Amino acid sequence: MSCYGLLPLVLILSVAAGAPAAEALPMGSAPPPVPLPHFPDRVHALVWRNWTVVPAERLARVLDTSVGNVRAVAAAMGLPDQPAIQPQWRTRGYITVLRRNWHLLPYDQLLVLLDLSAEQLAYCLREDDFLFSKLGGLKPKCPPLACAPPTRAARRRAAEIRTLVRATFGQDFLTGGEPRFRFVEDLSTPTASAKRTDAQPGRFHLRFIYSYFAMYGDPLSDPALDPYPDGLLGRLADVGASGVWLHTVLRTLAPSETFPEFGDGWQARLAGLRKLVERAKAHGIGVYLYVNEPRAMPASFFAKRPRMRGVQEGDHFAMCTSDPRVRQWLTDALAHVFREVPGLAGVFTITASENLTNCASHGRHTACPNCKDRSPAEIIAEVNAAVEAGVRRGNPDAKTIVWDWGWRDALAPEIIARLPKRAWLMSVSEWSKPIVRGGVRTTVGEYSISAVGPGPRATKHWALAKAAGLKTVAKVQLNNTWELSAVPYLPVLDLVAEHCRALAGAGIDGMMLSWSLGGYPSPNLEVAERFSRRQVPTIDDALDDVARSCFGPDGAESGRKAWAAFSDAFRQFPFHISVLYRAPSQYAPANLLYARPTGYRATMIGFPYDDVDGWRGPYPADVLATQFAKVASGWERGLPPLSDAVRRAPPDRRADAEAQLRFARAAWLHFRAVANQTRFTIARNALSAKGKPLDGEGRAAMIAQMRRAASDEIEVAREVFRLAKQDSRIAYEASNHYYYLPIDLVEKVINCRYLLDHNLPEPAP
């Protein structure tokens, strides 16, 4: 078993799927890595970035040197003695470790660092929520690192870092504070239930949500990594959840005569799932599985099955669902799961996601000889029918929720009309809602809190579903979205209440409360619970009630003022899918500034780099900066009343109120940092633009803008460092692990100080 305990069965799965080791690790275009001139050299960068996540002994193995040499490199930069490395980095933080070394190590040294085989890492990169795409779809071509005596210049630069760090943060800057992952222990500890007498209201029959800390790739592979401990289940029930969901890969859950390489380890996984279903039932919660099937497979899988091979993307091919054997496998496998796990509540499907599944999932079915003469709507409906048949055969009472995510609008009427009558139709509530931000007209094309639903797409699809006799579900994000997911929830409760009040009048039957982000038991979910009751409250009544719950009677009024300010500010968010996925919102306080263009394009929730054109979507770059500055300015106005509400909160609610204030301050600093980084990059690009030379005054103005942004980034990083040390929830999200760590915020200060001292001359008077 790998010491990275998440993956005890991954090697088996990868070999069973027929992926040869030579094909295992993708490279893409393999450009040179991003330069890091603020460090003495790349060895110093490696030691710095891994000092709190990888033991010095393993770093020594990577560098083929002694532990003493590794510790000497650390001490030269002012790093204190290495703290004890938490075992959770092997299970709940491996994506963070991988990401921070992506531009430092070649694959062979990464495998030593992570203690994984090539096959295991390949499985993570492919199946762990589009991880390789988040990393850019490429592996930088990093030269091997080896420890060597530092040059005189390297020793001098290391001493500069040591002096700066100790002057800014103190000698013991990594000691103290709350350990990372502390929230897992806290949320796992059962509390006295606060269940309400009307905890099973009639308005929304279904309200299901994701775990705040479940492992996304293979959550049932290790019983020690419980995605829903009793403490979390109880807390979710208390804020109105009636269901929870899990990401699964179906070939790991059921054996198959047609595909004998499938199913290794299914007994252990389903044994764990049975226990979870039984425990959840005690809290009045059902368990649902996310079905995004059939997953694409490598060419070797089809060597003896050429007629099953569908359309190709990269080095994988769809298992063509026009072949009845593939549909039969879907049905039989799900029937097996639901028969083996009595009481499993249901599934929800995605049939047009980023993953290639059926040949029509990405609109390329005409490239498949089996599918080319078929309607894409027919193919997609047929997949959902095969899923529903298996669920129904295994448990006639279980639900099949069909999500329209990614369907082309023109296909929706035909797909919905073809769905089994027992299916439920789910639509993203706010999708396609028209908005105007900063004078730019656009529509919502992803999850949003700042733009309140429902929008025209959802209302149209729900109407079609009702006409077809189907029940309906609204997919919403009530805690956070990719607008900002680095805090457990955004205290914009006025926006949440407005959305829930609208849905209460829309005649829907249920709500999916979160995707992989947004599963924290929060006051936002308490608002949703109020609108799930038989008697729908007014928005003010619901918010007053939750404010008293959060801050007591003395602090409720101030809390309401804060929520109103945050909500008004958030309406200025420059919403667009490019901004959500590519702007540095999640990483903002730690995202580095670059004196010269890196040439890298921002990736989906992975590396923002300095790609302002990738960040901005339809917004001009200056408008993007202005809108984030507006959000930050308006948000800041809510902080004093929230501080007052915390001060007035009764002792038994003070800790949660203080946490809400930390999250609010962290959100404000993230918005402020995105504005800084956008303005810095605009000015830098203007200085380096070819064919458009600036005059002396113009150059001075751009240098001054860069210096202001870099100086403010130092202040932002210092403040977020303080907050992140206090609260291990800041910068964590289940499918991406930690976006940044406190030590990364120290690196950001080093980065900005280097720019100010070495790259940005003082402008002339």
N, C-alpha and C positions, 0 to 999 in steps of 0.2 A: 504493500500500500504506500502511495506517495505520502510524504509528510504533509502535503497540501491535502488535508483530509476530505475536501469536497469531492475528490475524484477517484474513489477507490475502485469504481467499475468502469471508468471512462476508457481505459486502455482496452478492456474487453469489448466495449461497444464499438470503438473505433476500428479495431481489427475485424469485428464481426461485420461491420458495414462494408468491409472490403477496401479500406483506404490504405494503400501501401505507404510505408514510411517515406519513400521518395517524394510522394505527392503531399505529404502531411502539412508542411509549413509554407504558407503563401508569402510571396515577396512583393508582388505588384511591380511598380516601376523602380523601386529601390533607389531613391535619390540620396544624396549625402545628408547626414543628420544636421539638425539645426545647431548653429554655433552657440556656445555658452561662454562668452568672453569674460563674464563677471567672476568665473571660477579660475583658479590658477591653471588647471588643465582638466581633462575629462576624468581622470582618476579621482581627483578631489571632488568633482561633481558626483561621481558614483558613491563615494563614501558619504558625502553630505546627504544626498537624497534617500539613502537607505539606512541611515544611522538609527532611525526609530522604528524600522520595519523588518530589517534583516540582521541576524546576528553577525558580529564581526568575524566569527569563524567561517561563515559561509562566504562573506565578502572576500576573505583571504583565499578561499578555494577558487572563487571566480577570477581573482587577480593573480593566482599562483604565487602567493607570497605568504609571509608570516602574519599572524594576528597582531604581533607587535608593530609591524609596519603599517597595518590598517589603522591601528589606534594612534600611531604617530601622525598620520595624515589628518585624522579627525581632530587631534589636539592642536595641530598647527592652525586650524581654522577657528579654534575657540569652542569646539564642541565639548561638552562635559563627558564624563565617563558614560559609556553606553548604558541606557536603562535596560531593564529586563524586557525582552521582545515578547509581546503578547502572542499567544498561540492563534488568536483569531485572524492574524494576517494570513495564515495558511488556509483559512476557510471563508472568512467574510471580507477579506481585504485584498485578495490576490489580484483583482483588476487594478486596484490602486498601485500595487507593487509593479505590475506589468507596465502600466502606463508611464510611470515615472522613470522607467529604464528603457523605454521604446527607442529613444534617440541616443542611448549610451552604449548599448551592448548588441552584438550580433546574436543570432538565435542560439548558437551553441553555448555561449556564456549566459544567456537568459535562462536556458534550461537548467544550468547549474544553479543559478540564483534562485529559481523557483522550485527546484528539485522536482521537475516534471520530465516525462518523456516527450519526444516530439509528437507522438500520437495524442497524448493527453492535452498538450497545449493546442494542437490543431482542433480538437473537439471543442475546447473553450472558445477559440477564435471564431468557430463557425456557429455553435449552438447557443452561446451565452449572450442572447439578445443582440445579435448583429455586431459582436464585439470587433471583428476585423474591420467592418465598415466604420465603426466609431473611431478606430485607430487610423482611418484614412484610406483603407483598402491598399495599403502599401507598408512595407517594412523598410525604414531607412537603412542604407548600407553602412553599418557602423564597423569601423576597424576594430579588431580585438584589442581589449585593454589589458595592459600589464603594468604592474607596479615597478617604477624605476626611481632612482634618487631624484628628487625635485631639482629643477634648475634654480639659479639664483633669483630669476624673475618670479618663479612659482612660489619660492619661499617668501619673497617680499609681498606678493599678492595675498598669500595665506595669512600673513601677519596683519595686513590691512583689514581683512575680513574679521579676524579675531578682535581687533581693536573696535571695529564698527559694531559688531554684534554685542560685545560686552558693554559698550557705551549705550547702546540703544535698548537692550533687553536684559542686561545683567548677566553675571557670570553663570548662573544656574538656570538659564532661560528655558531649558527643556524639562526641568523637574517641577513637581507639583501639578496642580490642576486635575481635571477629571480624565481618567484613562480613556483612550478611544474604545468604543464598543460598550461603554458602561451602560448605555441605554438598553442593551439586550438583557442584561441582568435585571435592571429596574422594571422593564415592561414584562418580564417573565414571572416576576413575583406576584402571586395572587393578592388581590385586595378584597375587602368586604364589598359585596355586590351592591350597586346602587340601582338595580333594575326598577323600572317604573311599572305601575299597575297596568298601563296601556302599552307595554313594550311590543305587543303584536297588533298594531293598528290595521285598519282595513284599507287605508288609502293606497299605500305602496306595498304590495304583497312581498316584494323582493327588494332588498337593499344589501348588495354584496360588495366586498372591498378586498384589496390586497394587503398582505402583511407589510409592516414597516421594515422588516429585516429578513424576509425569506430569501434563500439563495435561489437565484433565478434559473440557472442552467439545468440543475438536476436536484431539486429540493428534497427528493425522497431517497437519495443515494446513501445518506448517512443519518442514522437515527439520532445522533447527537446534535444535528443541526435542525432542531425542531422549528419549522416555519411559523407555527402557531402554538406557543406554550399557553397554559391555562391562564396565566396572568394577562396576556395580550387578548385572548378570546374574551375574557371577562370584561376588559376595558372596552373592546369593540362592541360587545353586546350592550354595555351601559350607554354608549352614544348612538345606539339605534341600528347597528348592523345586524342583519339576519342571515348573512352568508359571507363566506370568504372564498378566495380562489387561488389556484396553483398553476404555474407553468409546468407543462409536462411534454415529453417527447414520446409519442404513442408506442414506438417500437421498443421502448424500454419497459413497457408495462404489461405486455402480453406475448405469449409464445405464438408461433405461426408455423403450420405445415407448409404453406406456400413460400414463406421466407424463413427458413430454419435458422438463419443468422440473427433473427430478431428475438428479443425476449430475455436475454441473459440478465439474471438478477431480478426478474419480475416478482418472484415470490417475496423477497425482502421488501421491495418497494410497496407492493400492495398490502403487506402486513403493516407497514408503517402508515399507509393511507387508511386502513381500517381503524387503527387506533386513533388517528386524527379525527375521523368521522365520528367515532363514539364520543371522544372528548368534546368536540364542538357541539354535538347534540345536547350535551348537558348544559350548554350555555344558550340553547335555542338558536344555534347557528348551523346552517348547512354548508357543505363543502362542494365547490364547483371546480372543474378542470378546464383549462384553456387548451383548446384543440386547434392547432394550426398545422393541418395535415393534408396529404402525406408529405413528409419532408423530402426535399430533393436529395439525391444520392450521387456518389461519384461514378465515373464511367465503369469502373471495375464491377460495380454491383449489377450492371446490365449485361455483362459479358455473355451470360447464358440466358438472358431475358430481353433480347433486343426489341421485341414487340411492346414491351412495357415502357420503353425509353421515350420520354416526352421531350419538351423543349429544353434547350440548354442555356445556362447562365454560368459564366466562368467555367470551372471544372466540374460542375454538377449538373444533373439532369432531373427534370420532374419525373416522378412516378406517374405515368399517364393514367388519369382516372377514367378515360374512355375505355380502357381495358377493364372488363368486368372483374378480373381477378384482383385488381387494386381496390376497387370499391368494396368487394367482398371482404378483403382484409380489413378495411376501415370498419365495416359493420361488425365483423367477427371479433376484432380486437376490442372495440368498445363494449360489445356485449359481454366479453370476458371480464373486463374491468368492472363493469357495473354488477355483474353476477357475483364476482369475488369480493366486492366491497358493498355489502348491503347498506342502504341508507345514504349512499353518495347522492348528492342533491341534483347534479346535472353538469352540463358543459356549456361553454360558449365558444363559438367558432369564429375564426377569421379566415376568409378564403381569398383575400386579395392584399396580403400584407407585404412587407419588405422581403419576407421569406418567399422563395419560389416554392409553390406547392403544386396545385393543378396547372395544366397548361394555359388556362385562361387567366391565371391569377395576376399576370403582368401584361395581359392584352396581346400575347404573342402566340395564341393557339394555332394560327394558320401555318406556323412553322412545324407543326406536329402532323405526321401523316394520319394519325388516328382522329385528330380533332379538327383538321382544317376545314371540313365541310359542316361543322356543327356550330350552333349559336353559343357565344361565350356565356350568355345567361343560362342556357340549358346546362352547360358544363358546371357552372358554379352552383346552380340549384341542385344538380345531381349529387355533388359532393356533400352538400348539407343534408340531403335526403339519406345518403348512406350513413352519415353520422347519426342522424336522428333514429334510423332503424336500429342501429346497434345499441344506442342508449335505451330505447324503448324495450328492446328484447331483454336487456339485462335488468331493467327496472322500469316498469310501466309508469311509475309515479315521478321519475326524474325528468328534469326540464332540458330541452335543447334550445339555447338562445343563439340566434343567428345574427351576427354583427355585420352591418353593411359597410364596415370600414374598408375604404379603398375601391368600392364598386364605382364604376363609371355611372353617372347619374342616368344616362339613357338606358342602362341595363336594369336598373332597380325595379321598375314596374313588372317586367317579365320574370325576374328572379323571385320577387315576392309572391307573384301569382302562382309560381311553381312550387313553393315551399310546402312541406307537410303541415297540415292544419294544426298539429299539436305544437309546432314551433313557436317561439317568441321572437319578435324582430327588435333588435337593438340598434339605435342610431345615436351618434354623438350629438348631443342637444344643441350646442352652439355652432356647429359646422355650417358654413356658407352664410353666416350672418354678415351683412354689410356693415363696415365701420369706416370712420374717417379719423385718422390720427396724424397730427402735424400737417394737415392739408392734403394728405395722401389717402385716396380711396382704395380700399381693398376689401377682401372678405376673409372670414375665419376659415382656415383650412387645417386646423389642428385643435388640440384641447386648449381651452381658454377660461380664465376666471375674469380677466379684465373686460372681455366682451360677453355680456350676459345673454344666455339663450332663453328659450329655444329659437333656433334659426329656421329658415324656410326649408332646408333640406330635410331636417328631422321631422318637421310637422307634415311635410308631404309624404315621407316614407311611413310615418306612423298612420296616417290616414289610409294609405294603400294597404297596410297590414291589417288595420281594423276592418276594412272592407273585405279582406280575404279571410277574416275570422281568426286572426292571430292576436296574441297578446303583445304588448309593447313595453320596451325598456328604454330609458334615457341613460346614455353613458355621459357622466359628468366627472369633473375634477373639482372637489370642494376644498381640499387642503392646499394643494399647490399644483403647478403645471410646469412644462418646460419653460414657461415665462421665468420662473425661478423655482428650482427644486432643491436648493442647497440648505433650506430650512424645512423643518417638518410640516409647517403650515404657515400661510400668509394671513395675518389677522385682518382680512378685508371682509368682515362678516356682513357688512351691508350688501356687498355684491353677492355673497352666497345666499343671503336671505331673499334678495330680489329674484335670483334664479330659481330657488326652491319654491317660492310663492307662485311663480309662473308655471312651473311644472305641476304644482298641486292642482292647477286649473286646466291642465292639458289632457287629462283623462288617461294618463299612462298607468301601467301596472307595476312598474318597478324601476329601480335606479341601480346602475353600476357606479359606485362612488369613487373608484379610482382605477387607474392603470397601475403599472409597477411602481410609480411614484404616487405619493399621497395617501399612504395607508396608516398614518399616525392617528391615534385616538385623541381628537382635538375638539376645541370649542366650535369650530366650523361644522363638524359632524353633529354636534349638539343642536345647531341651528337646523340642519336637515331633519333631525329627529322630530323637532317641533312641528315641522310642516308635513310629517308623515302621519300625524294623528288624525283621528276622524274629524275633529273640529279644527279647521284650518285657521291659525291665528293671523292677525295682521303682522306686517313686517316689524313695526315698532314693538308690539307685544312680544314677539319671538325674541328680538334682540334684547329687550329689557330683561326678559327672563334669563337668557344666557349670560348677560352682563352681571346680573346678581349672582349667578352660579360661579362666575369667574372671580369677581372682585368683591362680593358681598354688597349689602345695601349702600354702604358709604362710598364705595368706589365705582359703582355701576355707571353713574352719570359720566364720570371722567373716562371710563372705558368706552362708552358709546361715542364720545367725542373723538377718541383716538381712532376707533374703527371707521368712523365716517371720514376722517382725514385720510387714512390709508386707502380707503375705497375710492375716494375722489381722485387721489393721486394716481392710483393704478389704472384708472380709465384713460390716462395719457400714455400707457405703455404702447410702444410702436410695434403692434402685433403683426407678425407675418411668420410663416413657417420657417423661412430662412433665418429670421432673427431668433426664433426659438431654438433651432437646432445648431446654429453656427456662431451666433454672437457669444461673447465670453461671459454671459450672465451667470452660469453655474460656477465658473472658476474665477470670476472677476478679480477678487483681491489678490489672487496668487498668479494670475496670468501674466507672463513676463512682457516687458516692453523691449522692442528691438530697434537698435539704432539704424539698421539697414533692413530692407525687405527680405524676408526669409524665402520667399518664393513658394511657400506651402499654402495650400487651400485649407480653410477651416473644415473640420469634420463634424459629423453628427454627434453632438454631446460628447466629444472626445478631446480634440485639440483645437482651440480657437485660433491659435497663432496670432498673426497680425493682418489677417485677411479681411480688412474692413469692407471690401466690395462683396465678399461672401457673407459677411454679417448682415448687411443692410437690407437685402431683399429689394422692395420697390422704393425704399426711402433714400433720398440723397444722404450722403454721409453726414453732412452738417445737421440735417433734420434728425437723423438717428441720434446723434449726440445731444441735440436740444431736447428731444423727447425723453431720453433717459435722465437728463438733468431736471426736466420738469417733474418726472416721477420722483426723483430723489428729493427735490425741494418741497413738493407737496407732502411726501412721506415724512420728512423731518418735522413738519408741523404737528404730526400726530404723536411724536415721542414725548413731549412734556405732559400732555394729559394722560398718556399711558403710564408714565412714571408716577403721576399722582394717584392713578387707580391702584397701582402696585402698593404704594405707600399706605393706602386706605384699606387694602384687602385684609381680611381676618387671618390670623396665624395659620389656620389649617388650609388656606388657599394661597398663601404667600409664595410658596415654592413654584407652583404652576404659573402664577402671575408674573413672577420674576423671569421664568423661562420665556413666556410670551414676549416680554420686553426685550430679552436677548435676541429672539428671533426677529423681532421688528427692527432692532438696531442693525442686525446683520443684513437684513434685506435692504435697508436704506444704504448701507455701505456698498453692497453689491451694485445697486443702481448707479450710485455715484462713481464707482470704479469703471463701469462700462462707458459712461460719459467721458471720463478721463482718458481711457484707452482709445476711444474713437477719435477724440480731439488730438491726442498725441500722434496717432497714425496718420490722420489727415495732414497735419503739419509736416511730419517726416516725409510723406509722399510728395508734398508740394516742394520741399527742399530738394528732393532727388529726382523730380520729374524732368525728363529729357525734352528739349525743345521749348520749355517754358521757364527760362531763367528768371529768378526773382531779383529785384533790385535790392540795394542794401537795406532799405526800410522794410521791404517784404520779408527778407531773410531774418532780420532781427525780430519781426513779429512772430514768425513761425518758430524760431528758437525759443522765444519767450513763452509761447503756447506750450511747447514741449516741456520746458522746464517747470511751468506751473503744473502741468498734468503729472509729471514724474514726482514732483514734490508732494502733491496731494495723494498720490498713490502710496507714498511712504506712510503718511498719516493713516490712510485707510487700512493698510496692511497691519500697522501696529495695533489699531483698534480691533480689527477682526481677530488678530492673534490673541488678544486678551479674551474676547468672547469665546473663541474656539477652545481655548484652554479650560475655560469654565464649563463648557457644555459639549459633550461628545457627539451630540446630535447635529451640530452645525457642520455642514459640508458633506453629510452622508445621504446617500440615496440607494435603495436596495439593488437596483440593476447596474449601477455604476460604482458602488462602494464609495469610498471617500474621494470627493473631487480634489480636495487638498487637505494638508495636515498643518499644524502650527509651524513646523519647521519650513514648510514651503512659503509661508508668509514672511519668515525671516529671510529666506532666499530672495523674495520679492524686494525687500528693503535693500539687500546687497545689490541686486540688479539695478534698481533705480538710482542708488547712490553711485554706482559705477558709471551709469549714463551721465549723471550730472557732473561727475568729476572728470570723465575722460572723453565723452562724446559730444557734450553740449556746452560750448563756450558761453560765457556770460555775454548777453547781447550788449552791443555798444550803447552808451547813454544816448 
